[in-house]
Amino acid sequence: MTLSKKLGAEFIGTFWLVLGGCGSAVLAAAFPEVGIGLLGVSLAFGLTVLTMAFAIGHISGCHLNPAVSLGLWSGGRFSSAELGPYIVAQVAGGLAGAAALYVIATGQAGFDVTAGFASNGYGEHSPGGYSLIAALVTEIVMTFMFLMIILGATDKRAPQGFAPIAIGLGLTLIHLISIPVTNTSVNPARSTGVAIFQGDWAISQLWLFWLAPIVGAILAGVVYRWFESETKA
């Protein structure tokens, strides 16, 4: 598969993740009387990854997330040469997904993008008022566990064909745990896309939603590599 096709798949997949996941939060979470709530938003994020894993997993690996690419790289599963282009494609896809969501959301009279636009935050911008430290720990731990699920489910020794289900449900669980803390990132591309349109505080707090997922992902890659070396020994 050529790199251009892989990057195109990553762009489309990340576009779908942001439009589907953040779109469920912005458009449907609190819709009068029939809102899907926290459970629905969590499931929506999981479903975006599940559906794209089956759709483009055989093309690009379906990373959809700079942290995932970095975690796979640190785990010895991904090429250094493709790392930069993948991250660029993912961020571009996230921005495109946020742009499509912005066009849809602003079609409703009185919509206020500065109210949040599914952006990630800490302190006064955390849904539950959680501190910077709580947000930092949450994002590191949740991304670490997400990569452990991905690395384990895609291991050649694991049952074949079920990885998308485990990964999609894993992301759903992560959102169920951490939406109250940070609105759940574990994905710098997802955070960047909506932050650009929200502006203001979302931009100023964006650093955490790059730093923490990257740290958690790289740690998971190192740990899973250790598991593999122990098994081979």
Summary of the structure (lengths in Angstrom):
residues: 233
radius of gyration: 16.9
end to end distance: 33.2
largest distance: 63.2
contacts: 874
relative contact order: 0.18
helix: 74%
strand: 0%
